[in-house]
């Protein structure tokens, strides 16, 4: 249930940014929609990580039996430590190729730790990025380098998503697809209406923000995989 909730929560930023660029939209609401979508991704990752924390409930770490809350804390600590480790590793190097290789290496390293401990690789790498964005002097350059490989990574994710589709599923299971889409759209629309009703009225407050967040991106696909 938490997996379905976490995937339904997240909204893709790329479709919103494409629409803004396509129609040359300007104004506060265009930026606000992107910020809300990014925030939904953060909340979705946190909820998704609870799946791993609950699954590890009662498991032992260093011969100590830990509950779900402790496993959630371990995921956060692992990501923060990996972020600082990477910051120290790159030091003052300004070589573009080295930065990209080192960044991909720390992502693989962090994901390896996550899979070994049966934790969420998304939450751990999220905190790696969070630390880098606030500590590393090359944060902006790293982000620029990652953007060059973003689309190829998405292609790989969608490729594996297609391979996971099993046509032998029972016919009624496909009815869950439009039901999921309907419930998700209803939740987004209702959330936007509630926010519009209780927000302080002003020139920046408009109706229909929830419908603008209906699109999903690669993060939801990555969660399912």
HELIX and SHEET records of a PDB file:
HELIX    1   1 UNK A    2  UNK A    9  1                                   8    
HELIX    2   2 UNK A   13  UNK A   22  1                                  10    
HELIX    3   3 UNK A   28  UNK A   55  1                                  28    
HELIX    4   4 UNK A   68  UNK A   90  1                                  23    
HELIX    5   5 UNK A   96  UNK A  117  1                                  22    
HELIX    6   6 UNK A  121  UNK A  135  1                                  15    
HELIX    7   7 UNK A  139  UNK A  164  1                                  26    
HELIX    8   8 UNK A  171  UNK A  174  5                                   4    
HELIX    9   9 UNK A  175  UNK A  198  1                                  24    
HELIX   10  10 UNK A  209  UNK A  212  1                                   4    
HELIX   11  11 UNK A  218  UNK A  224  1                                   7    
SHEET    1   A 2 UNK A  60  UNK A  61  0                                        
SHEET    2   A 2 UNK A  64  UNK A  65 -1                                        
END                                                                             
